[in-house]
Amino acid sequence: MNRRLTCLAVACALLLTVGSAGAQEIGKGKVLFEYWFGGSINNNVDTLKADPRFPNNPGQSEWRDGMDRPDWSGQDYWGARGRAYLTPPETGDYTFWTASDDDSELWLSTDADPANAKMICNVEGWCNYQNWTGAGQAPGPNRQSAPIPLVAGQKYYIELLFSDGTGGGHASIGWAGPGVGATPVVLKGDVLTAFIRDPEPLLKAQNPEPANGAVDVTNPLFTWKAGANAVSHEVYVGNNPVLGPNDLVAASALNMYYHLAGLTPGAQYYWRVDEVDAAGNKYEGNLWSFTVQPIKSYAQSPYDGAMFRALDTKLSWKAGSTAMSHNVYLSTSFEDVNTAAAAAFQGAQAGTTFTPVALEYGTVYYWRVDEVDTAGEVIPGDVLTFSTIQEGMGGATYEVWANIDGGTIADLTGSADFPRNPTSVTTVSNMEAPVDSADAFGGRISAWLHVPVAGEYTFWIASDDASQLFLGADKNSAKVIASVEGWAGSRAWDSNASQKSAPVQLEAGVYYIAALYKEGSGGDNCSVAWQGPAVPVRELVLDGFITPFVGLWADDPSPVDGAQGQPDRPVLNWMAGVGAVEHALYLSTDKNAVAAGNASALKVRGADTSYVPAALNWNTTYYWKVDEIDPNGNVAPGFVWSFKVADYIPVIDEAVSVTYDNTTDPFITELTQEYSSPQDWTKNGVSSLQLQLKGNAPKMSVSNGTISLMAAGADIWDSADQFRYAYKTLNGDGTMVARVVSRGTGSSEWAKGGVMIRQNTEAGSTHAYMPITGGGGNGASFQGRLAANGGSSNSDSGTAIAPPYWVKIERVGNTFNGFVSADATVWTQLGTWNIEMTDPVCIGLAVTSHASGELRTFTFDGVSTTGDVTGDWTVADIGVAQGGNDPAPVYVAVTDSAGKTAMVKHPDNPNVTMMTDWVTWKVLTSRFSGVNLKAITKVTVGVGDGTPGGVGILQVANARVVKPVAINVVNPSFEQPNATAKLLFPASAIRFESVPGWKTDKAPANSSVRKGVKSTNGDWAAFLFGGDPSIWQLTDYSVVEGEAFTLTVDASVSFGAVRDDKANLRMSFFYDDGGKRVTVATSDVVLPGYPHTYTLSFSSVDKRAPVGHKLGVEFVNLLDNGISVDNVRLTTK
């Protein structure tokens, strides 16, 4: 039903004046400001840019009259973006300034396209409102841009980004130039036009009243905020969400206040306001809705059809619009409630709640609330029904693990106490933990979920901090269906998408449900909700649907279910089931036998919760379970788990970091793996200890006059620095010159690398510094700290420069000069500082990435000095550890049961610690001379050699004792799938051009693959004739450090004379070097007239050139007869 709107008398006085002037450009004279609040936003503008709501979902926006946002009183942790088009009044060079508290950035495009915008100045810190000089504050070195040429009348896209932590929050842009003046003034709207979004929300009607989605509305007055350029309004109202011409109730309205006469109680209304500008353009508004308050009771709880409510359930409702009192009816009889019988009457209530007495388990109740108005008229309510909880239902198990720091699930599951040693175990009502109970703990709420009606159910979890929601037929099969990664408020189900599960099909029955959560600090909560056929309205999982989970079954298996790479005598252990006094362990390769509990799979029955089997078969999957037995002999059958035994001896599986600091005695850092019982390193044919190593990039490297210096660090600025310094000692006057070849890659344009003279290596030391930047300050900025622990000063390059570029620092007494040059001949001085320094001082290369924790490498060459410069390069981390590794030798040692130790050093010492990729190292166990390989008790990986060294981190992983590897040789016996292709004389021969796997450098005259030439494996063999080119094959196997190889082949003379005194066959190893075959090992052998086996070996310990390259084999006949070659085998040792 539609009702025409009539203008209130009081509103008619608030008419908007419609100007007669022509329409102007939309947004002229304005700047679009968008705002984001809360989240992770703080005083660093990068937190605004990283916020998931940025840039497309601001919380608020407005038009302002210039690039100026004064302090927002009372607002903290917010960010803003101001966007507009700048039209300069005159052609010429303009300079821009930022002034803000806290961080800000100003971006300017070369035209009207935002994609071409570059940051031209910024504040990294804070300064007072419109303080363009930054004096007395800490705005950083880049608050002022370089002069920028602009053309009069041309539009340029301009954007301000800003973020605020706590305290005052403001941001302003100043500019100076032709038509503006020589000193900065605020960039005002007379040269600006607001950026217009598509669609532009500010052009629409906003802030509706009644608010969109409002309920219980009684006031028929409609209001809204007009669109930014609206001069009139078209209002639509109806009871259908599709509003059409018939719903237009006010056309060309000049005010924003309307009255709808006669709202229908309980009805839902839809309305929209379309804005019209001076040019007649219409901007269709958003669809809004509201619901009028009913006259009968509504919003009852429990809702109609609610199941399994608690016996102390309180009935509640919202009062009808005319109600003065409320008659409550409750009974197990529908008829009594429906007819308002006296037997169901519970009395007249003044309030809107009623608590029944003596509700019974498992009972269906009916109820209604009739409203009584001021005239005594009764407005009957709807009849609703609910059922009460079944006897024996209710409660969830609540476990707590206290004193665990961190707010992630990994912090909890990584604790040694989880899951076997909870601090406390209690029972809670519903699937909900206590709120705000403690800090630094983890919790788990677990229960059996009793689903009364089959169908699709959706679940939600809310927690502070992180959480995971598990659901399954049992605990062993339960999977994560929803989670919280950060935090959410108590019962705040919709804070992020991961909190909601996908629909889950459940049958009527019982399921395991558990919420695992971790609290770091601050408030804590965890709760679970659901919705589905049994619970049509989303609600907390209540007591009526759950019973506490009691773990009668063995749990927390080790090895974990599905584990790979296990030793052949693994320690099997588990967490005992509640009440279990005995444990029956079954183990077999037959999964069905284990599942059935066959006697053939039973290994042990007793009180222990661990078991070590006899040696198991390698490379084999085993299944196991543990049945738990209580004092009465009741058996809780266990879940079937599995693990796979490795085809090697495990030593270290997961990556382990060795943080070495060999600057102090004993100048060695070791990682040790000790065994509880001696290990046999000879069984099953194992022959090599294999491990993977990974270092970090070197802090500094020098090669043929080129120096690479890697560093992280927040900055060289303010009162304390964070950077890496490679320096020597200077006494008196002197200079250092260097060419910055490359500034590397990284996130900040204010990364810096250049030459520095510094009093000392303290973070707040005085210094003068001439760096090339990542692009900030036009690519170079001479800076200095004039007093220890004081602020920093700088002078940027007047023109844009970039590597390769020369820099020079000069000391003359206490005067320090900074220069840059394109050719090291013509120098441009960027500035002069007067700094008191006493000899000796440091002089060298300094690099900062300007991004904490982010490593960046600058490359220099042409480094030279004048004056009294002495000493070798010394590398120091200033202010904070920078990362990267110093070179250091690496070794591995093994110790036997008699205490004898043998050590092998890495062949690429000391460079291995500076390898940034994982590298494999193999050590033949035979190289551990003097130890009993059948009784190894300890393995040690060490860094250092007992002499003073450096620092760094070496990762070690996948250490294992392995068997020799058979390397795949394609067609090793020269067998042919198509013996009719390219036949030679005799008819049983095939040219090598068509032989799979094997190649020749040119077509041989007589060599081929033939039958009847003394083959040893199959019918065919290679027939190699003297004078023909060699045959060869490149495998797919790449050589690793320390690896040894054996080539085995069968060969004999098959045509012509046997030369007993001359080598007939040359067999060789080669490696591929960019398509070139490089021979690494050769053997020339004398052949008899009958097949014989020959071998050739080499080790990458002695010949390291092949490491990292693919390996190949090659054969050639050295004489003038014919020989056969067959059955080629290639293995590691």
Secondary structure, DSSP 8 states (H G I E B T S, - for coil): ----EE--HHHHT-------S----TTBT-EEEEEEESTT--SSHHHHHHSTTTTT--SEEEEESBSEE---TT--SEEEEEEEEE--SSSEEEEEEEEEES-EEEEE-SSS-GGG-EEEEEESSB--TT-TT-TTSB--TTSB---EEE-TT--EEEEEEEEE-SS--EEEEEEEETTTEEEEEE-BGGGEEE---SS-GGGS-EEEES-TTEEEE---EEEEE--TTEEEEEEEEESSSS--GGGEEEEEE-SSEEEES---TT-EEEEEEEEEETT--EE----EEEEE--SS-EEEES-TTEEEE-TT--EEEE--TTEEEEEEEEES-HHHHHTT-GGGEEEEESSSEE--SS--TT-EEEEEEEEEETT--EE----EEEEE--TT---EEEEEEES---SSHHHHHTSTTTTT--SEEEEESSSB--SS--SSEEEEEEEEEEE-S-EEEEEEEEEES-EEEEEESSTTT-EEEEEESSB--TT-TTSSGGGB---EEE-SEEEEEEEEEEE-SS--EEEEEEEETTEEEEEE--GGGEEE----S-EEEES-TTEEEE-SS--EEEE--TT--EEEEEEES-HHHHHHT-GGGEEEEES-SEE--S---TT-EEEEEEEEE-TT--EE----EEEEE-SSEEEE-S-EEEEEETTSTT--EEEEEEEEEEE-TTGGG--EEEEEEE---BSEEEETTEEEEEE--S-EETTEE-EEEEEEEEEEEEEEEEEEEE----S-TT-EEEEEEES-SSTT--EEEEEEESSGGGGBEEEEESSTT--EEEEE-SS---SSEEEEEEEETTEEEEEEESSSSS-EEEEEEE----SSEEEEEEEE-SSTT--EEEEEEEEEEEEEEEEEEEEEEESS----B----EEEEEEETTS-EEEEE-TTTTGGGG--S-EEEEEEGGGSTTS-TTSEEEEEEEE--SS---EEEEEEEEEEEE---B---SSTT---S-TTTTEETTTTEE-GGG-TT-EESS--SS-EEEESS--SSSSEEEEEETTS--EEEEEEEEB-BT-EEEEEEEEEEEES---TTS--EEEEEEEEETTEEEEEEEEEE---SS-EEEEEEEETTT--TTBTSEEEEEEEE-SSSEEEEEEEEEEE-
